């Protein structure tokens, strides 16, 4: 069947929340939330081949390393593999003192008991209880009344309380989720949570975690934020509850919903690294954390080596991180467009000269170096690129800082190569094009420097004398001028009848210290044509001579 011409017959707009004086739109996020990774539970149940023990342990170690302090390690009643992994973490003493593991259970007595058994001997742990409360589940799935659904939650809470009482050596924490919260009546969700709190008796010093999941994202993120603010403002004994968010990405706004939910008063965010999860995925913890980082807030999670994090996540999930995924994707810091490349190049130049550390590089909301990325892949060249792109690549790869007018001259060579190859040009391609365009470190058909000497005449002029190979045959030549460059030009005119005049000269060092080299650039006129020459050598004078010969070879090529 095709899409409906009038979908309102089948789908209804999500109702607004009765919150007239909402406060969250004027708030900003100024401190990080508590983070819970559910990669080992929600993420694991969402992949084609669930993780084995080796992958689970590797993922657990990664989460600890990046700084996650609360980790949902599984659903122990789901099977023996889950149970053994969780109990193995406890028995092997692999849980750091500052990390709490969490397990999930439905509100059934036998499943809750199994969950506590899996955590036997733990120093501290969170047991997460849930049952669905929305009308669709009550009426279609369970065929229960509100009272019956509330009683399921209360009965489960009593089992939590009693099982924890049997194990006083563990510091037990409780989490309750009115599952399908985002599509349930707000007042009923509050009513159920209040009933659970009456059983578990949380205090400000030992609060309950109330998780308010967007089990299926069904509205815009501002609606979810309204729901969170309404819940926080109307929950009795709010000071004894940690409000947690668990957003999904069905509408593509799971991250936005979590961020607005924090602005609305929540304290905790649940999600997965790079957003793995059921259907379109969970909230991406990496994105939320690094969004905060770019606003000057330390998220408390460390992604300084984001590529290694990606490598582990891809290995464990057997799913690729998309090339365009925020912050982590292979291409997120890459510009192909000429105008983008020019802006980025100028941004880096300005950043290197400023007196403070403020990051203000166009098109890059974060410094790739903060995530362990280098700058080589920031600008990449294809047929869409401009002169700023290949100039950046040459500077990063070879240290060459081409004069602006020379960039325009070289651009036609790069464009021709890109059109001929029909693919992205790498640094080696661009260097090869540059060498051939300006006869650098190649075997030119005409002039190649073999050796030379410079001396001063009695009248103060400079004398160039040396050997130049012409099409492989060495010739001894000489000429006189006001300086070294003019004496080489005079030599070319006297010995070969070549007429070249210099318009501009630029030089700079390549590197520093004993291994430093020099690059020299010449803009010249030959006849009515503008030509360019470039020379590279350990000695700046010799680099200048090579630049003149490079221009001479370009002049010959025009004939």
N, C-alpha and C positions, 0 to 999 in steps of 0.2 A: 504494500500500500504506500502511496506517496505521502509526503507531509501534508497535513491538513491546511486548507486555505484559511480556516478559522479555528485555531487551536483552542480558543476559549471554551469550546464545547466539550473539550476533553481535559484540559488543564486549568487549574484555578490559581490566581495570583496569591502569593503568601501573604497572610494578614499582617498588618502593622502591630507593633507592640504598644500598649497604652502607656507611653512614657513621655509626658509632655515637657518636662524640664530636664531632659537628658544632659548629663555632664561630660560624658566621654569625648565629644567632638573637640572640646577645648583643652584636652589633656595631652601630654606627650609622655613617651616612655623614657624614663630617666635612670632606671636600674633594671638589672636582669631578673627574670623570673626564676623560680625553681624549674629545672629541666628534668623531664622523664623521657628516656628513650624506650620506645616499645618495638624496636627493631626485632628483638628476639621473640616477640609474641605476635603482635599485629603484623609486623613486616614478614615474619617467618610463615605465617598462615596464608600469606598473599602471593607466595612464589610457587612456581610449578613444582619444583623439587625442594621440599623443606630442607633446611640445613641439617647436616649430621653433627655429631658431637664436636668434631674437629673445627668445623666452621663456626659453630656456636661459641666455642671457647675463644677462637680468634676474634670474633666480633665483640665478645664481652671485653676482651683485653683492649681492643681499640676504643670502646666507649669509655673505659676507665682512663685510658691515656689522654683522650681529648678533654676529660674533665667532667663527664656526666656523673652526677652523684646519686641519681635514682634510676634504676634500670629494671624494667619489667622483663623478667627472664623467661617467662613461659606460662603455660596453662597446664599445670601439673596433672590435672585429672583427664587431660586429653589422651594420654597414652604413656606407656612405660618409658619411651625415649625422652619425653618431656620431663617426667618425674625424675629419671636418673640424672639428667643434666643438672637440674636444679639442686637435687640433694647432693650431687657430686661437687658443685660449687661450694656448698656449705661444709661438707666433710673434708675437702681438700684445703680449706682455709684460704681460698682464692679471692674472697671478697674483702677489699680494703676496709679499714675501720671507718673511713669517711664516706663509704658507699652503702646505700641500702638497696637490696633487691626487692622486687615486687612480683607477686604472682596474681593471676586473674582467676576468678571462679564465678560461675553462675550461682544464683541463690538457691542452692539445693544442699541439704545437710551432708550427704555422702561426698559430694564434690568439695565442699568446704573442708571437711575432715581430711580428705586427701591432700588438699593444699597445705594445711598446717603440717601434715606429716612430711611433706617434701622439704619443709624448712626446719625440721627438727634440729636443734642445736645452733641455730643462727644467732649471732649477736643482736641483730636488729633486722626487721623485715616489715614489709607492707603487704597486707592481704587486701586485694581489690575485689569487692563484691558488686555485682550488677544484676539488674533486671529491667526489661523494657517497660516503659510507662505510657507511650503515646497511644492515641485513639486507634490508629491502624493496627497496632499490635494487640491492644486490649480486645478490639472487636473482631479482628480477622484471624489473628494467629492464636491467641489464648482463649478468646470468647469468655472474657472475665469482666467483672465490674471493677470500678476504681477501688473499692474496698478490698477486693480479692487481690488486686495487683499490689496495693500498699501492704497487705499482710505478707505477701511473698518477701518483700524487702525487710519487713520487721522480723520475720522468722529467720531470715538469713543473718541479720544483725545479731540476733540472740545466739546463734551458733558461733559467730565470730567471737563474741564476748566470752562464751563458755570455753571454747577451744583455746583461746589465749590464756584464760585463767588456769588451764592445766599445764601451761608452759611458762612459768613466771620468770625464768632465766633469760628469756628473749624480750627485747624491747619492741613490743608489737605496735604497729601503726595500722590504721584502717582507712580504706578508701571505699567510697560508695559512688556508683554511677547510676543515675536515673537514665538508663540507656534510651536512645532516641529522644533525648532532651530537646533537640532543636525543632522537632515536629510535635512536641507535647504541649499541653496547656501549662503555662508557667506556674500558675497557682497550685496545680496538682503536683508538679515537680517539687515545689517548695514544701508542700504538705508531706510528700513521701520522705524527702530528706530530713525534715523535722522529726518525723516518726523514727527514722533510723538513729538520729542524734539522741533522741530520748532514751534509746536502748544503750547506746555506747557511751554516753555521758562524756563527750569531749570537753576539754578545757582550753583556754588560751595557751597554756604551757604544753599541752598535748592534744593538738587539734585533730579533727577528722579531715580527711581530704574528700571534698565533694567534686567529682569530675562531671562536667556538663558537656557531653559530647554532641557535636554535629555529626551524628552517626551517618546520616546522608545529608550532604549540603543541599539545602532546599530553598535558600533565599540569599539575597545580597549580604555581604559581610556587615553592613551597618545594622541589619535586622538582628544578626547574631549578637552584636555588641549591645543592642538594646535589651536583648534577652538576658545577657550577663549582668548588665547594670540593674535591671529590674530584679533579678534573683538576689544580687548582693544587697540591695536596699531593703528587700522584704523578708530576707531569711532571719528568723529569730536566732539569737546567739551567734551572730555573724563572726564575732571575734574568736570563736572556737572552731572555725572552719577555714581550711585552705581551699580556695576555689581554683580548680584545675580545668584546663581547656584541652579538648581532643577533637580537632577539626579534620574533616576529610575534604577532598578536593573535587567533588563531583561537578561543581560549577567553575572550577579553576581558580578559586579564591580562598583556598584553605589557609595560606600564609596571611593574607589580608585579614581574614576572620580572626585568626589568633592574635594578630597585632592589635586590632580594634578591641578584641576581648580583654587584652591586658589593659588598654586604656580605660575600659569599662569597669575595672576593679579586680580582675583575676590575678592570681598569684603564681600560677604554675602552667607550664605548657608541655603537653605530651605530643610526641611525634617520632618520626624516623629520619635517619640521615638520608638526605637527598629524596625524601618524600615517598619512599616505597610504602605500599599499603593497599588495602582492598580497593578494587575498582580503579579509580583514577589516583589513588594514593592518599597518604596522610599528610599532615602538615610537615614541611621540610624544616628540621631543626637547624640545618646549616644556613638556610636562607634567613630565617628569623634572627638567628644569632648574628650573622654578618650584616644584616640590615641595621641592627643596633650598633654594631661596631662602626659602621660608616656615619653614624650620628654622634660618635664620640662616647658611646656607652660600652664599657667592657662587658661582654656577655658571659664571661666566666667559662667559655668553651674555647679550646685552642685548635685552630685549623691552620697553624703555621706551615704545615706540610700537607696541603689539601690533596695533592696528587697521590700521596701514600694512603690517605683516608679513602679516596676514590678506589684505589687499587684493591683495598681490603673489602670495601662494600660490594664492588662488582664481583669479586671472587666468591664472597659468601652468598650473595643473592642470585648470582648468575644472571644478572640484569645489567645492561650498560647504563651509565649516567649519561644523559643526553648531552650532545655537544653544545646545546644552547641552555643548559641548566644554569640558573643564576650562580655566579661565583665559581662553580666547579667545572662547568662545561669546557671542553677543549677550545671552543671558539669564542667564549664570552669576553675575552680581552683582546680579540683580534678585529682589526679594521681592514677591509679591502677597498672601501670607497675612498677615492682621492681626497675629497673634502674632509672626511673624517681623519684620514691619515695626516693631512696638513695640520689640522687643529691639534691632534695628539702630539705631533712632533714639536709644535710650538709650545704646547703645554709642558712637555719635558724640558725644553730649553729654558722656559721661564722658571720652572721649579728648581733647576740646578743653580739659578742665580738669586733666588729669594733668600731672605734672612731668617725665615721661620720654617716650621715643618708642615704648615697647613697644606693639605692635598687639594690642588685645584687644576687637575689635568682634564681637559674636555673628553667626554665619552668614557672616562674611566672612573666610576664612583668609588673605587677602592684601589689602592696601590697593589698591583699583582705581587710585588715582592713581599708584602705582608703575609701572603698565602703560600710563599715558597716558589712562586712562579718568576721566571726571568722575563726580560723585556723583548727577547728575540721574536716571540710570537705575537707581540702586540700589533705589529703592522706586517701584513703579508700582501704580496703583490700578485695581481692577476690583471685581466684586461680592463677591469673596472677601476684600477688604481691610478693615482696621479703621481706627479713628480715627488711629492713629499714622501710617498711610500717607499720607492726604491732608494731615495736619499737616506731615509732612516735605516733601511736594511744595510746599505753600504757603510753607514757610520757604525752600526752595531757590529757588523761582521768584519769590516776592514779598518775601521777608524777614520774613514775618509769623510771630510766635511765639505761637500761640493758647494761652490758658490751658487747662489740662487739662479743666476742666468745660465750656468752650466747644467744645472738640474733640468732646465727647460730643453737644452740641447740634447741631453742624454735621454730624455723621456721618449723621444721618437724611436730610439734604438730599443728601449724596453718594450714599448707598445708593439713594435714590429715583431719582436720575439714572442710576446704573449699571444699575439694573433696567430702567428705561425704554429706555435706549440699547442694552443688551445687548452692550456691548463695553468694552474698556479705556478708562479716562478719562485724558486727557492733562492737562498743566498748565493749558492754556487752558480746558478743560472745568471743572476744579475752581475756577479763579479766577472763571469766569463764574457758577458755582453760589454761590460765596461772595458775590460782589457782589450778586446778586439776593436771597440769603437775608438779608443785613444792610444792603442798600440803600447799597452803597458805590460811588461814582462812577457812579451810575445816575440816572435821573430819577424819583424816587419819586412816588407818587400824592399823598402828603401833605406832609411837612415837608422843606424843603431850605434850607440856610443860604445867605443872600445876602451879608450883612455884619453886623458887630456891633462894639460897644464895651463895655469893662468899666471900671467906676469904683468908687471906695470911698466909702461914705456916712460921715457924721460919726460914726455909732455903730460903725463898723468893718465893717459888712456890705458885701457886694459887690452891685453893681447891673449887671445885664445889660440892654443895650438894643441892638436891632438890627432887621434885616429878615429875615423868614422867608417863603419862598414856600410857599403852601399850595395844592396842586394847580395850580401855575403862577401863582397870584396872590400878589403880594408884600403882606405885612402888617408894619406896624411894631409891635413888641411890646417888653415889658420885664418884669423881675422882680427880686426881691431875695432873697439867701440868704447863708449863711455863707461861701461860696466860689463860684467860677465855676460848677462843675457844679450846685450846689444852686440858684444863681440862674437857670440855664437851666431846671431842673426846675420851679421856682416859676413861671417865665414860661409854661411849657406848661400848668400847672394853672390859672393865672389867666386866660390868653387862650383856652385850648381845653378846659378841664375835664378834662385828662388826668392821671391819678393814677399816678405812677411813683416808686418808692423804690429807692435804690442799695444793693446788697448788697456788691459788691466792685468795685475799680478796679485796672487794670493798664496800664502803658505801657512802651514801649521805643523805642529809636532804630531807624530804618531806614537803614542805611548809615552813612557817616561823612564828615566834612569839610563843605564848604560846601553840598554837594548832599544832605546828610542830611535825612531826613524823620522823622516820629514816628507811631507807631501807639498808639491808646488803646482799651482794651476795658472795657466796663461790663457787669456782671451786675446785673440789676434785677428787681424784682417789680412786676407790674401786675395788680391783683386777686389771684387765687390762682395766677397763671402766672409762671414764670421766663422772662425775655426777655434777649436780649443785644444790645448795640450796639457798633459799632466805628467809629472815625474815623481817617482818615489825612490828614495835612497836613504842610506844611513847618514849621509852628509847633505845639508840643505843646499850647498852650492851645486853639488852634482845633481840633486833633484831638479834644480832650476834648468841645468843643461838638458836633462832628459825631457823636461817639459817643453823646451824649444824644439827638440827633435820630434817629440810626439805631435806638436802642432805642424811641423814640417811634413810629417807623414800624412796628416789629415789633409794638408794642402795638396800634396801629390795625389791623394785619393780623389780629390775633386776634379782633377784634370782628365 
